């Protein structure tokens, strides 16, 4: 790894730790674009959560999630943020 990648990983891990300590994630990471209608946001959440459930262990590792975290998020109803 080069130095820039190390810095990105360090910053990303700090952001993840801050989100876990808070017990919440940033709303920008969790919600669909605000320009969409309510039903469009619901459909967007449904599609992305189903896609999350379909990821392989290597893909989950790439985005920094465990299978348990992916299941927790992917099995939420589409109306829940």
Biopython code that builds the backbone (N, CA, C, O; Angstrom):
import numpy as np
from Bio.PDB.StructureBuilder import StructureBuilder

atoms = [
    (1, "UNK", "N", (0.832, -1.190, 0.000)),
    (1, "UNK", "CA", (0.000, 0.000, 0.000)),
    (1, "UNK", "C", (0.867, 1.240, 0.000)),
    (1, "UNK", "O", (1.949, 1.267, 0.585)),
    (2, "UNK", "N", (0.376, 2.248, -0.657)),
    (2, "UNK", "CA", (1.112, 3.497, -0.610)),
    (2, "UNK", "C", (0.614, 4.329, 0.568)),
    (2, "UNK", "O", (-0.372, 3.967, 1.211)),
    (3, "UNK", "N", (1.275, 5.417, 0.849)),
    (3, "UNK", "CA", (0.936, 6.249, 1.996)),
    (3, "UNK", "C", (-0.468, 6.817, 1.939)),
    (3, "UNK", "O", (-1.127, 6.939, 2.971)),
    (4, "UNK", "N", (-0.939, 7.169, 0.741)),
    (4, "UNK", "CA", (-2.275, 7.746, 0.603)),
    (4, "UNK", "C", (-3.351, 6.726, 0.968)),
    (4, "UNK", "O", (-4.335, 7.066, 1.624)),
    (5, "UNK", "N", (-3.164, 5.482, 0.545)),
    (5, "UNK", "CA", (-4.130, 4.440, 0.896)),
    (5, "UNK", "C", (-4.172, 4.231, 2.402)),
    (5, "UNK", "O", (-5.245, 4.042, 2.974)),
    (6, "UNK", "N", (-3.014, 4.263, 3.043)),
    (6, "UNK", "CA", (-2.964, 4.099, 4.494)),
    (6, "UNK", "C", (-3.734, 5.211, 5.196)),
    (6, "UNK", "O", (-4.448, 4.966, 6.169)),
    (7, "UNK", "N", (-3.585, 6.423, 4.701)),
    (7, "UNK", "CA", (-4.292, 7.556, 5.301)),
    (7, "UNK", "C", (-5.792, 7.394, 5.124)),
    (7, "UNK", "O", (-6.557, 7.635, 6.058)),
    (8, "UNK", "N", (-6.219, 6.986, 3.932)),
    (8, "UNK", "CA", (-7.651, 6.786, 3.685)),
    (8, "UNK", "C", (-8.214, 5.716, 4.602)),
    (8, "UNK", "O", (-9.291, 5.891, 5.172)),
    (9, "UNK", "N", (-7.503, 4.616, 4.750)),
    (9, "UNK", "CA", (-7.968, 3.541, 5.627)),
    (9, "UNK", "C", (-8.043, 4.006, 7.071)),
    (9, "UNK", "O", (-8.988, 3.667, 7.782)),
    (10, "UNK", "N", (-7.063, 4.774, 7.509)),
    (10, "UNK", "CA", (-7.063, 5.286, 8.873)),
    (10, "UNK", "C", (-8.241, 6.218, 9.094)),
    (10, "UNK", "O", (-8.946, 6.109, 10.098)),
    (11, "UNK", "N", (-8.456, 7.136, 8.157)),
    (11, "UNK", "CA", (-9.582, 8.065, 8.286)),
    (11, "UNK", "C", (-10.910, 7.332, 8.243)),
    (11, "UNK", "O", (-11.818, 7.652, 9.009)),
    (12, "UNK", "N", (-11.034, 6.351, 7.353)),
    (12, "UNK", "CA", (-12.273, 5.595, 7.247)),
    (12, "UNK", "C", (-12.542, 4.821, 8.533)),
    (12, "UNK", "O", (-13.679, 4.778, 9.000)),
    (13, "UNK", "N", (-11.514, 4.212, 9.105)),
    (13, "UNK", "CA", (-11.710, 3.466, 10.346)),
    (13, "UNK", "C", (-12.095, 4.397, 11.485)),
    (13, "UNK", "O", (-12.874, 4.013, 12.357)),
    (14, "UNK", "N", (-11.562, 5.617, 11.492)),
    (14, "UNK", "CA", (-11.941, 6.588, 12.518)),
    (14, "UNK", "C", (-13.396, 7.011, 12.351)),
    (14, "UNK", "O", (-14.112, 7.173, 13.340)),
    (15, "UNK", "N", (-13.835, 7.189, 11.114)),
    (15, "UNK", "CA", (-15.233, 7.543, 10.861)),
    (15, "UNK", "C", (-16.161, 6.418, 11.305)),
    (15, "UNK", "O", (-17.204, 6.667, 11.909)),
    (16, "UNK", "N", (-15.778, 5.180, 11.004)),
    (16, "UNK", "CA", (-16.594, 4.050, 11.424)),
    (16, "UNK", "C", (-16.668, 3.960, 12.946)),
    (16, "UNK", "O", (-17.737, 3.720, 13.508)),
    (17, "UNK", "N", (-15.534, 4.152, 13.607)),
    (17, "UNK", "CA", (-15.520, 4.093, 15.066)),
    (17, "UNK", "C", (-16.375, 5.203, 15.661)),
    (17, "UNK", "O", (-17.080, 4.978, 16.644)),
    (18, "UNK", "N", (-16.323, 6.387, 15.084)),
    (18, "UNK", "CA", (-17.139, 7.498, 15.584)),
    (18, "UNK", "C", (-18.618, 7.185, 15.417)),
    (18, "UNK", "O", (-19.415, 7.481, 16.308)),
    (19, "UNK", "N", (-18.998, 6.593, 14.291)),
    (19, "UNK", "CA", (-20.391, 6.231, 14.058)),
    (19, "UNK", "C", (-20.867, 5.156, 14.993)),
    (19, "UNK", "O", (-22.018, 5.186, 15.430)),
    (20, "UNK", "N", (-20.004, 4.189, 15.319)),
    (20, "UNK", "CA", (-20.374, 3.123, 16.238)),
    (20, "UNK", "C", (-20.475, 3.652, 17.655)),
    (20, "UNK", "O", (-21.353, 3.231, 18.409)),
    (21, "UNK", "N", (-19.600, 4.559, 18.027)),
    (21, "UNK", "CA", (-19.660, 5.131, 19.366)),
    (21, "UNK", "C", (-20.916, 5.961, 19.556)),
    (21, "UNK", "O", (-21.484, 6.011, 20.647)),
    (22, "UNK", "N", (-21.337, 6.605, 18.494)),
    (22, "UNK", "CA", (-22.541, 7.430, 18.535)),
    (22, "UNK", "C", (-23.799, 6.590, 18.573)),
    (22, "UNK", "O", (-24.839, 7.038, 19.055)),
    (23, "UNK", "N", (-23.706, 5.374, 18.065)),
    (23, "UNK", "CA", (-24.878, 4.533, 17.946)),
    (23, "UNK", "C", (-25.707, 4.853, 16.709)),
    (23, "UNK", "O", (-26.762, 4.257, 16.492)),
    (24, "UNK", "N", (-25.234, 5.785, 15.906)),
    (24, "UNK", "CA", (-25.939, 6.157, 14.679)),
    (24, "UNK", "C", (-24.935, 6.311, 13.563)),
    (24, "UNK", "O", (-23.732, 6.433, 13.792)),
    (25, "UNK", "N", (-25.447, 6.303, 12.369)),
    (25, "UNK", "CA", (-24.627, 6.593, 11.196)),
    (25, "UNK", "C", (-25.072, 7.924, 10.649)),
    (25, "UNK", "O", (-26.161, 8.409, 10.957)),
    (26, "UNK", "N", (-24.222, 8.507, 9.838)),
    (26, "UNK", "CA", (-24.605, 9.774, 9.218)),
    (26, "UNK", "C", (-25.802, 9.552, 8.323)),
    (26, "UNK", "O", (-25.861, 8.567, 7.586)),
    (27, "UNK", "N", (-26.752, 10.458, 8.384)),
    (27, "UNK", "CA", (-27.966, 10.293, 7.591)),
    (27, "UNK", "C", (-27.667, 10.312, 6.101)),
    (27, "UNK", "O", (-28.391, 9.679, 5.332)),
    (28, "UNK", "N", (-26.637, 11.009, 5.668)),
    (28, "UNK", "CA", (-26.291, 11.046, 4.257)),
    (28, "UNK", "C", (-25.875, 9.697, 3.716)),
    (28, "UNK", "O", (-26.056, 9.429, 2.529)),
    (29, "UNK", "N", (-25.326, 8.849, 4.551)),
    (29, "UNK", "CA", (-24.912, 7.530, 4.119)),
    (29, "UNK", "C", (-26.090, 6.562, 4.114)),
    (29, "UNK", "O", (-26.042, 5.537, 3.435)),
    (30, "UNK", "N", (-27.138, 6.870, 4.855)),
    (30, "UNK", "CA", (-28.217, 5.924, 5.040)),
    (30, "UNK", "C", (-29.421, 6.189, 4.172)),
    (30, "UNK", "O", (-30.221, 5.278, 3.955)),
    (31, "UNK", "N", (-29.582, 7.368, 3.677)),
    (31, "UNK", "CA", (-30.826, 7.684, 2.991)),
    (31, "UNK", "C", (-30.601, 7.904, 1.506)),
    (31, "UNK", "O", (-29.498, 8.198, 1.045)),
    (32, "UNK", "N", (-31.693, 7.749, 0.785)),
    (32, "UNK", "CA", (-31.672, 8.009, -0.649)),
    (32, "UNK", "C", (-31.649, 9.518, -0.878)),
    (32, "UNK", "O", (-31.912, 10.283, 0.050)),
    (33, "UNK", "N", (-31.340, 9.954, -2.088)),
    (33, "UNK", "CA", (-31.330, 11.395, -2.366)),
    (33, "UNK", "C", (-32.662, 12.049, -2.015)),
    (33, "UNK", "O", (-33.726, 11.479, -2.259)),
    (34, "UNK", "N", (-32.596, 13.230, -1.451)),
    (34, "UNK", "CA", (-33.807, 13.914, -0.999)),
    (34, "UNK", "C", (-34.678, 14.395, -2.157)),
    (34, "UNK", "O", (-35.837, 14.754, -1.946)),
    (35, "UNK", "N", (-34.143, 14.407, -3.364)),
    (35, "UNK", "CA", (-34.928, 14.853, -4.509)),
    (35, "UNK", "C", (-35.963, 13.810, -4.929)),
    (35, "UNK", "O", (-36.862, 14.116, -5.713)),
    (36, "UNK", "N", (-35.849, 12.595, -4.422)),
    (36, "UNK", "CA", (-36.797, 11.543, -4.770)),
    (36, "UNK", "C", (-38.068, 11.669, -3.938)),
    (36, "UNK", "O", (-38.043, 12.201, -2.828)),
    (37, "UNK", "N", (-39.166, 11.182, -4.476)),
    (37, "UNK", "CA", (-40.410, 11.169, -3.718)),
    (37, "UNK", "C", (-40.312, 10.114, -2.617)),
    (37, "UNK", "O", (-39.392, 9.297, -2.612)),
    (38, "UNK", "N", (-41.246, 10.139, -1.704)),
    (38, "UNK", "CA", (-41.234, 9.178, -0.598)),
    (38, "UNK", "C", (-41.240, 7.738, -1.113)),
    (38, "UNK", "O", (-40.475, 6.904, -0.629)),
    (39, "UNK", "N", (-42.092, 7.444, -2.085)),
    (39, "UNK", "CA", (-42.169, 6.079, -2.609)),
    (39, "UNK", "C", (-40.903, 5.695, -3.365)),
    (39, "UNK", "O", (-40.474, 4.543, -3.307)),
    (40, "UNK", "N", (-40.309, 6.636, -4.063)),
    (40, "UNK", "CA", (-39.043, 6.356, -4.745)),
    (40, "UNK", "C", (-37.943, 6.040, -3.742)),
    (40, "UNK", "O", (-37.122, 5.153, -3.975)),
    (41, "UNK", "N", (-37.925, 6.767, -2.621)),
    (41, "UNK", "CA", (-36.933, 6.479, -1.576)),
    (41, "UNK", "C", (-37.162, 5.090, -0.986)),
    (41, "UNK", "O", (-36.208, 4.360, -0.716)),
    (42, "UNK", "N", (-38.437, 4.727, -0.787)),
    (42, "UNK", "CA", (-38.752, 3.388, -0.278)),
    (42, "UNK", "C", (-38.222, 2.315, -1.232)),
    (42, "UNK", "O", (-37.587, 1.354, -0.799)),
    (43, "UNK", "N", (-38.485, 2.484, -2.532)),
    (43, "UNK", "CA", (-38.024, 1.510, -3.520)),
    (43, "UNK", "C", (-36.497, 1.464, -3.580)),
    (43, "UNK", "O", (-35.904, 0.396, -3.732)),
    (44, "UNK", "N", (-35.878, 2.620, -3.460)),
    (44, "UNK", "CA", (-34.409, 2.685, -3.461)),
    (44, "UNK", "C", (-33.855, 1.895, -2.280)),
    (44, "UNK", "O", (-32.923, 1.105, -2.437)),
    (45, "UNK", "N", (-34.431, 2.110, -1.099)),
    (45, "UNK", "CA", (-33.984, 1.357, 0.082)),
    (45, "UNK", "C", (-34.189, -0.137, -0.111)),
    (45, "UNK", "O", (-33.309, -0.932, 0.219)),
    (46, "UNK", "N", (-35.329, -0.518, -0.638)),
    (46, "UNK", "CA", (-35.621, -1.935, -0.847)),
    (46, "UNK", "C", (-34.588, -2.574, -1.778)),
    (46, "UNK", "O", (-34.053, -3.643, -1.486)),
    (47, "UNK", "N", (-34.316, -1.907, -2.897)),
    (47, "UNK", "CA", (-33.340, -2.450, -3.860)),
    (47, "UNK", "C", (-31.938, -2.538, -3.259)),
    (47, "UNK", "O", (-31.256, -3.550, -3.419)),
    (48, "UNK", "N", (-31.508, -1.483, -2.571)),
    (48, "UNK", "CA", (-30.144, -1.491, -2.043)),
    (48, "UNK", "C", (-29.992, -2.493, -0.897)),
    (48, "UNK", "O", (-28.935, -3.104, -0.743)),
    (49, "UNK", "N", (-31.032, -2.659, -0.105)),
    (49, "UNK", "CA", (-30.948, -3.650, 0.978)),
    (49, "UNK", "C", (-30.929, -5.062, 0.435)),
    (49, "UNK", "O", (-30.227, -5.919, 0.971)),
    (50, "UNK", "N", (-31.689, -5.324, -0.625)),
    (50, "UNK", "CA", (-31.639, -6.645, -1.255)),
    (50, "UNK", "C", (-30.264, -6.886, -1.876)),
    (50, "UNK", "O", (-29.738, -7.996, -1.809)),
    (51, "UNK", "N", (-29.689, -5.859, -2.471)),
    (51, "UNK", "CA", (-28.356, -5.991, -3.058)),
    (51, "UNK", "C", (-27.315, -6.259, -1.974)),
    (51, "UNK", "O", (-26.374, -7.023, -2.192)),
    (52, "UNK", "N", (-27.476, -5.645, -0.825)),
    (52, "UNK", "CA", (-26.554, -5.862, 0.289)),
    (52, "UNK", "C", (-26.578, -7.314, 0.738)),
    (52, "UNK", "O", (-25.537, -7.882, 1.069)),
    (53, "UNK", "N", (-27.756, -7.914, 0.751)),
    (53, "UNK", "CA", (-27.876, -9.321, 1.147)),
    (53, "UNK", "C", (-27.220, -10.263, 0.145)),
    (53, "UNK", "O", (-26.846, -11.382, 0.496)),
    (54, "UNK", "N", (-27.081, -9.821, -1.089)),
    (54, "UNK", "CA", (-26.519, -10.666, -2.141)),
    (54, "UNK", "C", (-24.996, -10.571, -2.247)),
    (54, "UNK", "O", (-24.397, -11.290, -3.046)),
    (55, "UNK", "N", (-24.366, -9.713, -1.470)),
    (55, "UNK", "CA", (-22.910, -9.550, -1.562)),
    (55, "UNK", "C", (-22.172, -10.778, -1.030)),
    (55, "UNK", "O", (-22.622, -11.432, -0.089)),
    (56, "UNK", "N", (-21.047, -11.071, -1.645)),
    (56, "UNK", "CA", (-20.206, -12.176, -1.203)),
    (56, "UNK", "C", (-19.387, -11.735, 0.019)),
    (56, "UNK", "O", (-19.280, -10.539, 0.292)),
    (57, "UNK", "N", (-18.817, -12.687, 0.744)),
    (57, "UNK", "CA", (-17.970, -12.316, 1.888)),
    (57, "UNK", "C", (-16.811, -11.394, 1.508)),
    (57, "UNK", "O", (-16.461, -10.499, 2.276)),
    (58, "UNK", "N", (-16.213, -11.601, 0.335)),
    (58, "UNK", "CA", (-15.122, -10.724, -0.106)),
    (58, "UNK", "C", (-15.612, -9.310, -0.372)),
    (58, "UNK", "O", (-14.926, -8.342, -0.043)),
    (59, "UNK", "N", (-16.791, -9.186, -0.964)),
    (59, "UNK", "CA", (-17.350, -7.857, -1.231)),
    (59, "UNK", "C", (-17.695, -7.146, 0.078)),
    (59, "UNK", "O", (-17.470, -5.943, 0.213)),
    (60, "UNK", "N", (-18.238, -7.888, 1.036)),
    (60, "UNK", "CA", (-18.541, -7.294, 2.339)),
    (60, "UNK", "C", (-17.264, -6.825, 3.026)),
    (60, "UNK", "O", (-17.232, -5.764, 3.649)),
    (61, "UNK", "N", (-16.225, -7.625, 2.902)),
    (61, "UNK", "CA", (-14.945, -7.244, 3.500)),
    (61, "UNK", "C", (-14.423, -5.953, 2.860)),
    (61, "UNK", "O", (-13.870, -5.092, 3.545)),
    (62, "UNK", "N", (-14.605, -5.827, 1.541)),
    (62, "UNK", "CA", (-14.167, -4.623, 0.830)),
    (62, "UNK", "C", (-14.857, -3.359, 1.344)),
    (62, "UNK", "O", (-14.239, -2.296, 1.406)),
    (63, "UNK", "N", (-16.122, -3.469, 1.708)),
    (63, "UNK", "CA", (-16.842, -2.286, 2.188)),
    (63, "UNK", "C", (-16.824, -2.171, 3.708)),
    (63, "UNK", "O", (-17.414, -1.251, 4.275)),
    (64, "UNK", "N", (-16.144, -3.108, 4.364)),
    (64, "UNK", "CA", (-15.949, -2.994, 5.809)),
    (64, "UNK", "C", (-17.127, -3.441, 6.650)),
    (64, "UNK", "O", (-17.320, -2.942, 7.759)),
    (65, "UNK", "N", (-17.920, -4.375, 6.141)),
    (65, "UNK", "CA", (-19.055, -4.891, 6.901)),
    (65, "UNK", "C", (-18.898, -6.372, 7.168)),
    (65, "UNK", "O", (-18.291, -7.099, 6.382)),
    (66, "UNK", "N", (-19.447, -6.808, 8.276)),
    (66, "UNK", "CA", (-19.510, -8.241, 8.564)),
    (66, "UNK", "C", (-20.822, -8.774, 8.008)),
    (66, "UNK", "O", (-21.715, -8.002, 7.659)),
    (67, "UNK", "N", (-20.933, -10.081, 7.928)),
    (67, "UNK", "CA", (-22.172, -10.689, 7.450)),
    (67, "UNK", "C", (-23.330, -10.305, 8.379)),
    (67, "UNK", "O", (-24.443, -10.047, 7.919)),
    (68, "UNK", "N", (-23.061, -10.269, 9.679)),
    (68, "UNK", "CA", (-24.101, -9.899, 10.645)),
    (68, "UNK", "C", (-24.602, -8.478, 10.444)),
    (68, "UNK", "O", (-25.805, -8.225, 10.509)),
    (69, "UNK", "N", (-23.688, -7.557, 10.201)),
    (69, "UNK", "CA", (-24.086, -6.168, 9.954)),
    (69, "UNK", "C", (-24.902, -6.063, 8.666)),
    (69, "UNK", "O", (-25.890, -5.331, 8.605)),
    (70, "UNK", "N", (-24.479, -6.803, 7.640)),
    (70, "UNK", "CA", (-25.208, -6.783, 6.370)),
    (70, "UNK", "C", (-26.609, -7.361, 6.549)),
    (70, "UNK", "O", (-27.573, -6.831, 5.998)),
    (71, "UNK", "N", (-26.726, -8.439, 7.311)),
    (71, "UNK", "CA", (-28.039, -9.024, 7.563)),
    (71, "UNK", "C", (-28.926, -8.070, 8.353)),
    (71, "UNK", "O", (-30.113, -7.921, 8.064)),
    (72, "UNK", "N", (-28.330, -7.428, 9.356)),
    (72, "UNK", "CA", (-29.101, -6.484, 10.171)),
    (72, "UNK", "C", (-29.684, -5.362, 9.311)),
    (72, "UNK", "O", (-30.857, -5.014, 9.451)),
    (73, "UNK", "N", (-28.876, -4.805, 8.434)),
    (73, "UNK", "CA", (-29.340, -3.718, 7.577)),
    (73, "UNK", "C", (-30.235, -4.243, 6.457)),
    (73, "UNK", "O", (-31.258, -3.632, 6.148)),
    (74, "UNK", "N", (-29.865, -5.356, 5.854)),
    (74, "UNK", "CA", (-30.597, -5.878, 4.710)),
    (74, "UNK", "C", (-31.977, -6.412, 5.042)),
    (74, "UNK", "O", (-32.857, -6.434, 4.182)),
    (75, "UNK", "N", (-32.175, -6.838, 6.268)),
    (75, "UNK", "CA", (-33.470, -7.394, 6.660)),
    (75, "UNK", "C", (-34.420, -6.362, 7.264)),
    (75, "UNK", "O", (-35.538, -6.702, 7.650)),
    (76, "UNK", "N", (-33.987, -5.116, 7.347)),
    (76, "UNK", "CA", (-34.889, -4.068, 7.831)),
    (76, "UNK", "C", (-36.006, -3.851, 6.826)),
    (76, "UNK", "O", (-35.781, -3.975, 5.622)),
    (77, "UNK", "N", (-37.210, -3.530, 7.296)),
    (77, "UNK", "CA", (-38.273, -3.196, 6.343)),
    (77, "UNK", "C", (-37.920, -1.931, 5.563)),
    (77, "UNK", "O", (-37.188, -1.075, 6.060)),
    (78, "UNK", "N", (-38.434, -1.816, 4.350)),
    (78, "UNK", "CA", (-38.063, -0.685, 3.481)),
    (78, "UNK", "C", (-38.473, 0.667, 4.054)),
    (78, "UNK", "O", (-37.884, 1.686, 3.694)),
    (79, "UNK", "N", (-39.462, 0.699, 4.929)),
    (79, "UNK", "CA", (-39.909, 1.983, 5.464)),
    (79, "UNK", "C", (-39.065, 2.451, 6.641)),
    (79, "UNK", "O", (-39.177, 3.606, 7.052)),
    (80, "UNK", "N", (-38.229, 1.590, 7.188)),
    (80, "UNK", "CA", (-37.394, 1.970, 8.325)),
    (80, "UNK", "C", (-36.047, 2.488, 7.832)),
    (80, "UNK", "O", (-35.417, 1.881, 6.966)),
    (81, "UNK", "N", (-35.622, 3.594, 8.381)),
    (81, "UNK", "CA", (-34.344, 4.205, 7.980)),
    (81, "UNK", "C", (-33.189, 3.503, 8.654)),
    (81, "UNK", "O", (-32.034, 3.873, 8.443)),
]
sb = StructureBuilder()
sb.init_structure("model")
sb.init_model(0)
sb.init_chain("A")
sb.init_seg("    ")
for serial, (resi, resn, name, xyz) in enumerate(atoms, 1):
    if name == "N":
        sb.init_residue(resn, " ", resi, " ")
    sb.init_atom(name, np.array(xyz, "f"), 0.0, 1.0, " ", f" {name:<3s}", serial, name[0])
structure = sb.get_structure()
